[in-house]
Amino acid sequence: MAIKTLLEAIRDALAEEMRRDERVFVLGEDVGRRGGVFRVTQGLIDEFGPARVLDTPLAESLIVGAAIGAAAYGLRPVAEIQFADFIHPAMDQIINEAAKIRYRSNGAWGCPIVVRAPYGGGVHGALYHSQSVEALFYHVPGLKIVAPATPYDAKGLLKAAIRDPDPVLFFEHKKAYRSVRGEVPDEDYVLPIGKADVKRAGEHLTVITYGYNVHLCLEAAERLSREEGIEAEVIDLRTLLPIDRETILASAKKTGRVMISHEDTKTGGIGAELAAIIAEEALFYLDAPIVRVAPPDVHPMPFNGRLEAAFMPTVEQQYTAMRDLARL
Amino acid sequence: MENRHAALGLTDSDVLAMYEKMLLTRLLDERAWALNRMGKAHFLVSCQGHEAAQVGAAWALRPGIDWLLPYYRDLGVVLAIGMTPRDYLLALLARAEDPHSGGRQMPSHWSYPPLNIFTGSSPVGTQVPQAAGVAYAAKLRGDDAVVYVSFGEGTASQGDVHEGMNFAAVHKLPVIFFCQNNRYAISVPQSLQMAVDDLADRAAGYGFPGKVVDGMDVLEVYGAMREAVDRARRGEGPTLIEAKVYRLTPHSSDDDDRTYRAREEVEEWKQRDGVTKIRAYLMALGLLTEEADQALRRRLLDEIDAAVAYAEAAADPEPSDLVRHVYAE
């Protein structure tokens, strides 16, 4: 076991998969010589060469479209969109093409691509380097969406995504890249896509979250335990699509109180679907209304530090919402 | 009449076979219209007028080795590379056995892995970056596959076409960008689509050759395509071929081209029909007689009749098929 940052775990997963399977290659803007603007692919070009660590033209639709074509030919492309905020030119290639290729060919073709994208704010990224875009894709059958919170999960899930026969969007939280560290096994392992992880067991309320907010919620839960003796169960979704209904419903039924927390804005976010699932299938187990903790419906997020801080979720917010829900 | 095909390396029987595929394409398209007007087929997109361009292009490709990302008008391409009238009609009638999509897509949304025909969609131009990706993968693996990707002149306005061409140029990828310019994007004329006469001019801006050919002349198209394929296989990169054609029918069974094209213009282009042209050529060279031509037509119509009967009798998909193949099973 070694201690790694989230970023290092992702880089290790890429390198190990490229060593394991020569069909795996990465493509994107600045992924080669520069090693990515966040340095996720640093060093890969030295080991695997420029053809497998491909600096593409600055054209997101091409990046995903070419990945789709390469996958059709039998390769396993891992496309990087430099910032999730820049994924929109590739929406057609992701939604109308990648997601539908298996369905529209009646199972004759598949689309085993991974699209990695750094997302999320709190890094002075302003309006176009801070967005959370997962909900835009959440409505699309045929896609899988992964958003890990820890180095261990990131490595195991990225390997699973690369080996998956279907298109996977892999969202990496920028603020977590270097600030989140954790133990990562040296040996090869994969984690199942579609399985949530109970990061903290508890009996009084359920907190469902993902991404950087997992760490905020865990910190708030520890404080709540210390100060109030309230034990929150914190579920890290890890995979957003398909969602792990079983784990969510089991916990909701157990605690009877559910809070959903994400950094993405509230309306039409993943939390809306989670609340609907729980309302449909566990309503009579609930002792209190479902609570959603999410930023207001504004554009994430202003460059000015005070405005950015006003947008970003905090431990305090999570703590207060959890405590209030437990007392209801 | 001068023999033009020997110089292209084509035998007499090659050219007769090309004519046969062109005629089959025409007769099958005509049958699709009949089935639509009879209320048996909900929708079709027509390729009449494009047969020479399509068969000429496909003839330069190796079935099962080269790759194709054809657009929805490419009936002649898929027939020439190895699909059958039965395959087309199963899709036209959206039967479970439809090899392209099992009745999920509109007709003419080709897909067939055994012939390396990659599945296509309706948003135009998306296939172009994908074609570049296929070619990049082939090059990375050291294979000598060539990739054919086609589109109309209207689609050439899409950003995806630019992105795909530029990437293919940067890496000298073995792609043939085959534009079938029929002068109209449904109703919008070329003059409102671009400010140049020849789309092929754009190739210079990417750094690869662009060539204009008479798309009503199957031999001229084949010659240009052969050259482009050889060039691609030598590792010298892509070529843009612009085949000037004319759509002799409305865009689709739901279109009415009388609202945007003068009948005189359509009639004028019918005089330049590529199917008639190659037939006259073969007859002038003594390679085809009126009797042999009639016999060929009868044989092709019999084949189409049998395919129609098969497709009409074929089963629909089961309602339970609706939820299959969203993800790998």
HADDOCK unambig.tbl for C-alpha pairs under 7 A between the chains (distance, minus, plus):
assign (segid A and resid 57 and name CA) (segid B and resid 167 and name CA) 6.86 0.50 0.50
assign (segid A and resid 59 and name CA) (segid B and resid 163 and name CA) 6.59 0.50 0.50
assign (segid A and resid 61 and name CA) (segid B and resid 160 and name CA) 6.76 0.50 0.50
assign (segid A and resid 62 and name CA) (segid B and resid 129 and name CA) 5.25 0.50 0.50
assign (segid A and resid 62 and name CA) (segid B and resid 160 and name CA) 6.85 0.50 0.50
assign (segid A and resid 62 and name CA) (segid B and resid 163 and name CA) 5.65 0.50 0.50
assign (segid A and resid 62 and name CA) (segid B and resid 164 and name CA) 6.19 0.50 0.50
assign (segid A and resid 65 and name CA) (segid B and resid 129 and name CA) 4.91 0.50 0.50
assign (segid A and resid 65 and name CA) (segid B and resid 130 and name CA) 4.70 0.50 0.50
assign (segid A and resid 65 and name CA) (segid B and resid 133 and name CA) 6.90 0.50 0.50
assign (segid A and resid 66 and name CA) (segid B and resid 129 and name CA) 5.18 0.50 0.50
assign (segid A and resid 66 and name CA) (segid B and resid 130 and name CA) 4.67 0.50 0.50
assign (segid A and resid 66 and name CA) (segid B and resid 132 and name CA) 5.90 0.50 0.50
assign (segid A and resid 66 and name CA) (segid B and resid 133 and name CA) 3.62 0.50 0.50
assign (segid A and resid 67 and name CA) (segid B and resid 133 and name CA) 5.92 0.50 0.50
assign (segid A and resid 68 and name CA) (segid B and resid 130 and name CA) 5.89 0.50 0.50
assign (segid A and resid 68 and name CA) (segid B and resid 133 and name CA) 6.84 0.50 0.50
assign (segid A and resid 69 and name CA) (segid B and resid 130 and name CA) 4.16 0.50 0.50
assign (segid A and resid 69 and name CA) (segid B and resid 131 and name CA) 5.92 0.50 0.50
assign (segid A and resid 69 and name CA) (segid B and resid 133 and name CA) 4.27 0.50 0.50
assign (segid A and resid 69 and name CA) (segid B and resid 134 and name CA) 4.35 0.50 0.50
assign (segid A and resid 70 and name CA) (segid B and resid 133 and name CA) 4.68 0.50 0.50
assign (segid A and resid 70 and name CA) (segid B and resid 134 and name CA) 4.63 0.50 0.50
assign (segid A and resid 70 and name CA) (segid B and resid 136 and name CA) 6.78 0.50 0.50
assign (segid A and resid 70 and name CA) (segid B and resid 137 and name CA) 4.99 0.50 0.50
assign (segid A and resid 72 and name CA) (segid B and resid 134 and name CA) 6.83 0.50 0.50
assign (segid A and resid 73 and name CA) (segid B and resid 134 and name CA) 5.63 0.50 0.50
assign (segid A and resid 73 and name CA) (segid B and resid 137 and name CA) 6.35 0.50 0.50
assign (segid A and resid 75 and name CA) (segid B and resid 137 and name CA) 6.79 0.50 0.50
assign (segid A and resid 93 and name CA) (segid B and resid 126 and name CA) 6.79 0.50 0.50
assign (segid A and resid 101 and name CA) (segid B and resid 119 and name CA) 6.91 0.50 0.50
assign (segid A and resid 102 and name CA) (segid B and resid 325 and name CA) 5.93 0.50 0.50
assign (segid A and resid 102 and name CA) (segid B and resid 326 and name CA) 6.45 0.50 0.50
assign (segid A and resid 102 and name CA) (segid B and resid 327 and name CA) 6.98 0.50 0.50
assign (segid A and resid 103 and name CA) (segid B and resid 325 and name CA) 4.97 0.50 0.50
assign (segid A and resid 103 and name CA) (segid B and resid 326 and name CA) 5.20 0.50 0.50
assign (segid A and resid 104 and name CA) (segid B and resid 101 and name CA) 5.54 0.50 0.50
assign (segid A and resid 104 and name CA) (segid B and resid 104 and name CA) 6.09 0.50 0.50
assign (segid A and resid 104 and name CA) (segid B and resid 105 and name CA) 6.32 0.50 0.50
assign (segid A and resid 105 and name CA) (segid B and resid 100 and name CA) 5.93 0.50 0.50
assign (segid A and resid 105 and name CA) (segid B and resid 101 and name CA) 4.33 0.50 0.50
assign (segid A and resid 105 and name CA) (segid B and resid 111 and name CA) 6.47 0.50 0.50
assign (segid A and resid 105 and name CA) (segid B and resid 119 and name CA) 6.26 0.50 0.50
assign (segid A and resid 106 and name CA) (segid B and resid 101 and name CA) 4.91 0.50 0.50
assign (segid A and resid 106 and name CA) (segid B and resid 102 and name CA) 5.59 0.50 0.50
assign (segid A and resid 106 and name CA) (segid B and resid 325 and name CA) 6.26 0.50 0.50
assign (segid A and resid 107 and name CA) (segid B and resid 325 and name CA) 5.29 0.50 0.50
assign (segid A and resid 108 and name CA) (segid B and resid 113 and name CA) 6.91 0.50 0.50
assign (segid A and resid 141 and name CA) (segid B and resid 326 and name CA) 6.60 0.50 0.50
assign (segid A and resid 142 and name CA) (segid B and resid 326 and name CA) 5.08 0.50 0.50
assign (segid A and resid 142 and name CA) (segid B and resid 327 and name CA) 5.66 0.50 0.50
assign (segid A and resid 165 and name CA) (segid B and resid 328 and name CA) 6.47 0.50 0.50
assign (segid A and resid 166 and name CA) (segid B and resid 327 and name CA) 6.41 0.50 0.50
assign (segid A and resid 166 and name CA) (segid B and resid 328 and name CA) 6.74 0.50 0.50
